[in-house]
Amino acid sequence: MLSLYNANGLVCWTAREIRLREMMIAHFAAEVTDFLRATNPAWTVHRVEAPVLVPRELISDAYGPEDVFIQQRLSPHDIELVLRPETTPATYAYMRHLLAGHPPARPPFCVWQAGKSFRREQDQATKHMRLKEFWQMEFQCAFTADTANDYHAASLEPVRRMIAAMTRLPARIVPSDRLPAYSEITMDVEVDNGDKWMEIASISRRTDFPQKIVLPTKGGATRELEVRVLEIAIGLDRCVYSWNVADGMG
């Protein structure tokens, strides 16, 4: 990881670190798929990629102008676009696409992305890994509200184990110090990098997916169910940084 610009929060990655990131993406995707299907064999998993430019109207109001990079509007007809602060809006759009398909997808299913996100972070030393441009991996796992499975609780230890295995550092689960408005509960996975406990991943039970699904019942009737979302968000740059720390290179 190299700081080649005269600007904090912008780093360049070496070929070795890129290989590590790609290895981690493949491993995390396989591990999440395995533990979801261990809790319920009905889970299907879909990977997508979406543009990093997103219409401003799709971004949560929690992100203000001081948080995101907004495209300059050169004419009144331009759509206001922002560099995405997270992959969730595009993933949600794809989930709605699946539910509206013919035939419609039926929960439980998971849609995930790995790619760059952008935020106006305060200038800090690189060791804090608060980057303005960063790699993020997010799993949005949709299930119906009537399920008897507590997918959030079931995911905590598998996610902690896979983070510990990939960073080779001690990892723990702690309550998040900031509960997002969209979440019923959020837990963080942190690793001890010798300098501090650094947040690497968060696991939330989201309530902001605005979709319901109509399912048939016996006798030809139907019932409408809310769709809930388990979110697993992983900071890939922090994973690579932690690997470097474990190697004595951080």
Secondary structure, 3 states (H helix, E strand, C coil): CECCCCCCCCCECCHHHHHHHHHHHHHHHHHHHHHHHHHCCCCEEEECCCCCEEEHHHCCCCCCCCCCCECCCCCCCCCCEEECCCCHHHHHHHHHHHHCCCCCCCCCEEEEEEEEEECCCCCCCHHHCCCCEEEEEEEEEEEECCCCCCHHHHHHHHHHHHHHHHHCCCEEEEECCCCCCCEEEEEEEEEECCCCEEEEEEEEEECCCCCEEEEECCCCCEEEEEEEEEEEEEEHHHHHHHHHHHCCCC
